[in-house]
């Protein structure tokens, strides 16, 4: 087992946020189904007396019913997982555009985009508003990468007056990404590959530079709007992007790395580089490796090389779907009007009424937490009186609605653990 | 319980002080002893026995008992209660005939059945009605006639077993006695030896030339010359005689000396994980133009930024995970299963979980 691989296997990105395509698809399906059932419950049991008073809830209840004061409204059409995926991609590119606008670094934007995508694997886009969550992801991505912006300045950059709009969704985001804040990116890997190529000595420097520029452009966009971070390791992603930029370089690198040919006799393996490194550990390791032919073949032998090349090819194909030129596609007005706007309309009808407004959601949850920590002798009347202002929005008695929502546990068990349940 | 009524007159205790036949009381005959005849278990004093039966067989003097008794049948009873005496006699007779051991039977059940049969027979003989008794007697006779050889064999085996047991007991007692004698003898010898060696030491002290350093021995340590023999005796003595000898250095009952545990290497904080790269080598030639400009930037150099660290990290990230094939590994189900993550995420969505207050 290669030392680098085993170290990568320890990372949370591998352990918790790497999936096979089938697994990822099933997770998204599951999130979609669960959201559907819970939203259907909420919509069907929301009391009918809100219909006439509130314009915001009017679309939810009157979508298909001719009679707003009538009985339970029929359910709106929900988003399919494919549509959800499209929306997530669109909003990710919006996020990157916003990041560019705010002149954030590559790694910050990439981290934010990854957070955003991960969040919408475990949650459905119908549950939480993506427009707000992408700002939250940007803010939290800044913090995760070590740049700590002031919330007021940050809010101004994005035209939000109230910092609460952003802070309300922060903990939600953390829960959604299961508190895995360390995202490993391919940018430094690209630097490392370039260093290695330069060390080889017989490649044109300008060729290396242009390849790096192009690869970096690709890495800033393509892996983030596809699922590459879920299915491939950062180094594989980097090689795939580099192969788009300059295929020959990738092949050269792979050849140099996976050079090992098992010797027919028992003489030691031939390593191309002499011991120019300073560590004595490597020297001793060479001695022990003399008998480790099988191990070396597993790490840098021919079989692994072919497998790695195959993986890089697969990643390359995935990246090819969303090359940087597609940025214009995602910000194109006509495309948006044709594809995204109908989905947005649909989303407006079928989103989760209790959770769409993050600030209100946070307030409600805080109140609940306070009520719970207080003694049980709080009268229901008090609760209703205190949240009278919010009652209209949620249609009726807030307390009872929330309590009913809590009682309607769909499928999953109640989670008292703020970290969201056992792994 | 009055089983004796069926067989005739009640059997009185023979420790009575009056002979029921001649009405002599013990006061008149100090050494009066009572005899019984197993025929009818009637007791009478020896004077009566002599008077009545010396001249030949005669009828039992008890009223109502018509048995003809002979002088030689009389014996003294072992038990005070004649009913018990009678039963014991019967059992003795039965046991003489039915003397098979457990080993003679194939299964335990057979043996128990046999014992039950014997006990039934005995009960009939002891306390059965007239008819039953006769039948039992007949059965007894019949069995005896049939199994004469077996009975003889078993009797012999029983006698041999008794002999062996007796012999073993005597041997053990003898061995214990011998050991005690030896222990005492050794104690004596050791005392003599001590005294002798003390004398010898004093002699050497007395005869040693002036100025020679004399090495005093610790109490309990003996000279090397007689050490071997004496220590053997001492060990024997210590096992036999419990003396509290403080100077003794050897301890009995020590376990086998355990080997010292292998010395572990220095503590490895990484738990054996390897940091030597296997796909690349960190050499001096690694550089990047974007980084070079920082080599002269005071802000970086003054603080002691390590460019080697950046190089190592970049190289590591370029090659780490290259051999990790997620599709293969995650299909097996390493890590969280797909359903779990979605469930948890959707669960967070559907259920109102408590949000931490900021």
Interface residues (C-beta under 8 A of the other chain):
Chain A: X2 X3 X4 X5 X6 X7 X8 X9 X14 X15 X16 X18 X19 X20 X21 X22 X23 X24 X26 X27 X28 X29 X30 X31 X33 X34 X35 X37 X38 X121 X122 X123 X124 X127 X128 X167 X171 X172 X175 X176 X178 X184 X186 X188 X189 X190 X191 X192 X193 X194 X195 X196 X198 X199 X201 X209 X230 X231 X232 X233 X234 X235 X236 X238 X239 X257 X258 X273 X276 X277 X279 X281 X282 X285 X299 X300 X304 X307 X308 X311 X352 X355 X362 X364 X365 X366 X368 X369 X372 X402 X405 X406 X408 X409 X410 X411 X412 X413 X414 X415 X416 X418 X420 X421 X423
Chain B: X273 X274 X275 X276 X277 X278 X279 X280 X281 X282 X283 X284 X285 X286 X287 X288 X289 X290 X291 X311 X313 X314 X315 X316 X317 X318 X319 X320 X321 X322 X323 X324 X325 X326 X327 X330 X331 X334 X335 X336 X338 X339 X340 X341 X342 X343 X344 X345 X346 X347 X348 X349 X350 X351 X352 X353 X354 X355 X356 X357 X358
